Amino acid sequence: MGLSNLCGDKGSVTTDLVAEADTQKLYLCANTLNRAAATVTLAMSIVFFISGFAKLFGVPMFHVPFTLMNLPTGFGYLVGLMEVIGALGLFLRDYRVLSASGLLAIMRVVY
């Protein structure tokens, strides 16, 4: 069963009543999309978590960009702390949007 058959084609829209098979297809499609979103969220949180801890532990490779931008050393540690908190916040459903917004702001300003 291809992805186009699973989620429905735009060209195959009918005006008939929704059958039980269509409901099952929609459930499978939604379940697949939820798993994909969870996988991307997990991958992004791992990247931010590792990057934040590297900044907190003072790995020189992660602090060189801050010195090149003439920013104080403490700024790298602050960004590292915010990245770790944001990565942990991605796992909590209530704080997911807030954490993603904060991490986006960090990426936009620092990188």
C-alpha positions in Angstrom: 0.0 0.0 0.0 1.6 3.2 -1.1 1.6 6.5 0.8 -0.8 8.1 -1.7 -3.2 5.2 -1.3 -2.9 5.4 2.5 -3.6 9.1 2.9 -5.9 9.4 -0.1 -5.4 11.0 -3.5 -6.9 14.4 -4.3 -8.1 13.0 -7.6 -10.0 10.1 -6.0 -12.4 12.3 -3.8 -15.9 11.0 -4.0 -19.1 12.4 -2.6 -20.3 9.0 -1.2 -20.6 8.5 2.6 -17.4 7.7 4.4 -16.9 3.9 4.6 -15.3 2.1 7.4 -12.2 1.4 5.3 -11.7 5.2 4.7 -11.8 5.8 8.5 -9.2 3.1 8.9 -7.0 4.7 6.2 -7.3 8.1 7.9 -6.4 6.6 11.2 -3.3 4.9 9.7 -2.3 8.1 8.0 -2.6 10.2 11.2 -0.7 7.5 13.2 2.1 7.6 10.6 2.3 11.4 10.7 2.3 11.4 14.5 5.2 8.9 14.5 7.1 11.0 12.0 6.6 14.2 14.1 7.7 12.4 17.3 10.8 11.1 15.5 11.8 14.6 14.3 11.1 16.1 17.7 13.3 13.5 19.4 16.1 14.0 16.9 16.0 17.8 17.3 15.9 17.6 21.1 19.0 15.2 21.1 20.9 17.7 18.9 20.1 20.7 21.1 20.7 18.7 24.3 24.2 17.6 23.1 25.0 21.0 21.8 23.9 22.7 25.0 25.9 20.4 27.2 29.0 20.9 25.1 28.6 24.7 25.6 28.0 24.2 29.4 31.1 22.0 29.7 33.2 24.6 27.9 34.1 22.6 24.7 36.3 25.1 22.8 34.8 24.2 19.4 31.4 25.4 20.6 32.7 28.6 22.2 34.8 29.9 19.3 31.8 31.4 17.4 31.0 33.5 20.4 34.5 34.9 20.6 34.5 35.6 16.9 31.3 37.6 17.3 33.0 39.5 20.2 30.5 38.2 22.7 31.5 37.5 26.3 32.3 34.0 27.4 29.3 33.8 29.7 27.0 34.3 26.8 28.0 30.8 25.5 27.2 29.3 28.8 23.8 31.1 28.9 22.9 29.9 25.4 24.0 26.3 26.4 21.7 26.4 29.4 18.8 27.7 27.3 19.4 24.9 24.7 19.4 22.2 27.4 16.2 23.6 29.0 14.6 23.9 25.6 15.5 20.4 24.6 14.0 19.0 27.8 10.9 21.2 27.2 10.3 19.6 23.8 9.4 16.4 25.6 6.6 18.0 27.7 3.4 18.5 25.7 2.4 21.6 27.6 5.7 23.4 26.9 6.5 22.1 23.5 5.5 25.2 21.5 7.2 27.5 24.0 10.4 25.5 23.9 10.4 25.3 20.1 9.9 29.1 19.9 12.8 29.7 22.3 15.1 27.4 20.4 14.1 29.1 17.2 14.9 32.4 18.6 18.3 31.1 19.7 19.0 29.8 16.3 17.9 33.0 14.6 20.0 35.3 16.8 23.1 33.3 17.5 23.6 31.2 14.4 
